[in-house]
Amino acid sequence: GYAAITAKATLEPFQFARRDVGPHDLLIAITHCGICHSDIHQARDEWGGSIFPMVPGHEIVGTVARIGSGVKNFRAGDRVGVGCFVDSCRTCTACREGSEQYCDAGMILTYNGRDKDGQPTQGGYSRQIVVDENYVLRIPSALSPAGAAPLLCAGITTYSPLRHWGVGKYHKLAVVGLGGLGHMAVKIAKAMGTEVTVLS
């Protein structure tokens, strides 16, 4: 992969080992990974608490290369995606309700986190990743992998509140700024039939 060895360092080639594929894991050969500004913040340690060396990347698209013995919903060759977290406690109220992002124990980040064994997690600026099937999404073949990757962060970050608040036809939406998130909000809201105005 490519890692920041220390804060603010230029990314450089970095050798590391992924965990073995468990019964419910997928080994994903990564073909694309978006660049989210939070990747830059983390690699520069601008938010504090960064774990180095760090392989960033949490807008991952790839192909399933191998499946664990208990995997039933994916097969080798499927195009899939992985977002900003790869595990959670699975037992708290939030996890049982399908809101793992609010896990009481804290979700396990795709990178710059620690897995259940305490090992640092490494992200998608790498050749492959091992992820539990419950934290993997199917990517439709109609979407280009390069276009789909940003949907795994910027896309869901804007889609979720639009959906939550029932934004759609006959609504008016103001989007402040036309950056990475803003342009996603415009595209998604327009597709929902909303009248959109950008303030910039």
Summary of the structure (lengths in Angstrom):
residues: 200
radius of gyration: 17.6
end to end distance: 36.8
largest distance: 52.7
contacts: 626
relative contact order: 0.18
helix: 24%
strand: 26%
